[in-house]
């Protein structure tokens, strides 16, 4: 009985603190989905596939829905921390769990630099002196490098505040991140909606069926 009591105390002591609310967790996941790609993804897809890119968004939504349902089912069956690495470990063993854990970690630590790059790419529209062209490649100017370092320090500082503080700041950011895409879509649909955007007068619905579009 004493041994079991000590084990129970140890489990309680090592149990993760639930400092983030359900809404906070939802917004964290939404924040990882809604990023700079909602603009760049639409731009590059339309350049390659033209109006047919709408089909890719529908197919992508269906694939993501299946993955979300699978993760929801696994989360209810195995309510453990670190599910992205633990689920492959349960199913395929130590090597799969180890490899997946590192892949997820690399994906997580590269988010901040990618967002800094995206932010600077947006800012160059208004402040072109942040970047310059060297040998046909766009690079940061010294001032651009300084601003990128400041942004990275800001993102790092927010993460160092702790999970609870990070979730609260993310809740505010998510309101902005959800409002802007929806507002942009509705404004564009009201002011600049044209049915001809769903077809291409030169190459049909898919530029790939004709000549390549650059």
Secondary structure, 3 states (H helix, E strand, C coil): CHHHHHHHHHHHHCCCCCCCCHHHHHHHHHHHHCCCHHHHHHHHHHHHHHHHHHHHHHHHHHHHHHHHHHHHHHHHHCCCCCHHHHHHHHHHCHHHHHHHHHHHHHHHHHHHHHHHHHHHHHHCCCCHHHEEEECCEEEECHHHHHHHHHHHHHHHHHHHCCHHHHHHHHHHHHHHHHHHHHHHHHHHHHHHCCHHHHCCCCCCCCHHHCCCCC
